[in-house]
Amino acid sequence: MENLSLAMRSALSNYATFSGRAARPAYWWWVLSVFLLLFVLGLLDAFVMAPLLGAGIADENAGQPLSFLASLALLLPNISIGVRRLHDTGRTGWWMLLALFPVLGVLVLIYFYLQPSEEGENAHGPQPVWPPA
């Protein structure tokens, strides 16, 4: 649980920082924390917000206002930490544009995110330490 909160604080403190590097554990703990947050918000949308908005639980047109707002708020930090993770593997952040290709591009990005960090300093800065001191 400590890694989850540490990853959230680390990513949110660099909300729109596209320079530097992000360690592999920092990235994947962030992904897990965002997934869990959106899962919980999805449940709240389905069981609390849908009835309040006058829709049934299984109604597809109920909308998901909490999930939508959270996704919108986390869009910039998600892009930011993805770019910093690519920097950590020695790639430029422009590789994020692969996400525009629905299946193949996303699979290639996941492969890049799974790669180990470049040892020592690279063009994007010193090697990150996880957990941070």
C-alpha positions as CSV (number, residue, x, y, z in Angstrom):
1,M,0.0,0.0,0.0
2,E,2.9,2.3,0.7
3,N,4.2,1.9,-2.9
4,L,0.7,2.9,-4.2
5,S,0.6,6.1,-2.3
6,L,4.2,6.8,-3.0
7,A,3.6,6.4,-6.8
8,M,0.5,8.6,-6.6
9,R,2.4,11.4,-4.8
10,S,5.4,11.1,-7.1
11,A,3.3,11.3,-10.3
12,L,1.0,14.0,-9.1
13,S,3.9,16.1,-7.8
14,N,5.2,16.0,-11.4
15,Y,1.7,16.6,-12.8
16,A,2.8,18.1,-16.1
17,T,6.6,17.5,-16.1
18,F,7.7,16.0,-19.4
19,S,11.4,16.1,-18.7
20,G,13.4,13.6,-16.7
21,R,12.9,9.9,-16.1
22,A,10.5,7.7,-14.3
23,A,11.6,4.3,-12.9
24,R,9.8,1.2,-14.0
25,P,8.2,0.5,-10.6
26,A,7.1,4.1,-10.3
27,Y,5.3,3.8,-13.6
28,W,3.6,0.5,-12.9
29,W,2.5,1.4,-9.4
30,W,1.0,4.5,-10.9
31,V,-0.9,2.5,-13.5
32,L,-2.2,0.2,-10.8
33,S,-3.4,3.1,-8.6
34,V,-5.2,4.7,-11.6
35,F,-6.8,1.4,-12.5
36,L,-8.0,0.9,-8.9
37,L,-9.3,4.5,-8.7
38,L,-11.2,4.2,-11.9
39,F,-12.6,0.8,-10.9
40,V,-14.0,2.3,-7.6
41,L,-15.3,5.3,-9.3
42,G,-17.0,3.1,-11.9
43,L,-18.8,1.3,-9.1
44,L,-19.8,4.5,-7.5
45,D,-21.1,5.7,-10.9
46,A,-23.1,2.6,-11.4
47,F,-24.6,2.2,-7.9
48,V,-24.8,5.7,-6.6
49,M,-24.7,8.2,-9.5
50,A,-26.9,6.3,-12.0
51,P,-29.9,6.1,-9.6
52,L,-29.4,9.7,-8.7
53,L,-29.5,10.6,-12.4
54,G,-32.7,8.6,-12.8
55,A,-31.2,5.7,-14.7
56,G,-31.0,2.0,-13.7
57,I,-27.9,0.2,-12.7
58,A,-27.7,-1.7,-16.0
59,D,-28.7,1.4,-18.1
60,E,-25.9,2.0,-20.7
61,N,-27.0,5.6,-21.1
62,A,-26.6,6.4,-17.4
63,G,-23.3,8.3,-17.9
64,Q,-20.3,8.0,-15.7
65,P,-19.6,11.5,-14.4
66,L,-17.1,10.6,-11.6
67,S,-15.1,8.3,-13.9
68,F,-15.2,10.9,-16.7
69,L,-14.0,13.7,-14.4
70,A,-11.2,11.5,-12.9
71,S,-10.1,10.4,-16.3
72,L,-10.0,14.0,-17.5
73,A,-8.0,15.1,-14.4
74,L,-5.5,12.3,-14.8
75,L,-5.0,12.7,-18.5
76,L,-2.0,15.0,-18.3
77,P,-0.2,13.0,-15.5
78,N,-0.7,9.8,-17.5
79,I,0.9,11.3,-20.5
80,S,3.6,12.9,-18.4
81,I,4.7,9.7,-16.6
82,G,4.5,7.8,-19.9
83,V,6.9,10.2,-21.5
84,R,9.2,10.1,-18.5
85,R,9.1,6.3,-18.6
86,L,10.1,6.3,-22.3
87,H,12.9,8.7,-21.4
88,D,14.1,6.2,-18.8
89,T,14.4,3.5,-21.5
90,G,16.4,5.9,-23.7
91,R,13.5,6.8,-26.1
92,T,12.0,10.1,-26.9
93,G,8.5,11.1,-25.7
94,W,7.3,11.3,-29.3
95,W,6.9,7.5,-29.2
96,M,3.7,8.2,-27.2
97,L,2.1,9.0,-30.6
98,L,2.0,5.2,-31.1
99,A,-1.0,5.2,-28.9
100,L,-2.9,6.7,-31.9
101,F,-2.7,3.2,-33.5
102,P,-5.3,1.3,-31.5
103,V,-3.9,-2.2,-31.0
104,L,-0.4,-2.5,-32.4
105,G,0.7,0.9,-31.1
106,V,-0.5,0.3,-27.6
107,L,1.2,-3.2,-27.6
108,V,4.5,-1.6,-28.7
109,L,4.2,1.0,-26.0
110,I,3.6,-1.6,-23.3
111,Y,6.7,-3.5,-24.6
112,F,8.7,-0.2,-24.2
113,Y,7.3,0.4,-20.7
114,L,8.4,-3.1,-19.7
115,Q,12.0,-2.6,-20.7
116,P,14.6,-2.1,-18.0
117,S,16.0,1.4,-17.3
118,E,19.1,2.6,-19.1
119,E,22.0,2.3,-16.6
120,G,23.5,5.6,-15.4
121,E,22.8,8.9,-16.9
122,N,21.3,9.3,-20.4
123,A,20.2,12.3,-22.5
124,H,17.1,12.8,-20.3
125,G,18.8,12.9,-16.9
126,P,20.2,10.7,-14.2
127,Q,18.9,7.2,-13.5
128,P,15.9,7.5,-11.1
129,V,15.9,5.8,-7.8
130,W,12.8,3.8,-6.6
131,P,11.6,4.2,-3.9
132,P,12.7,7.8,-3.7
133,A,14.6,8.9,-0.6
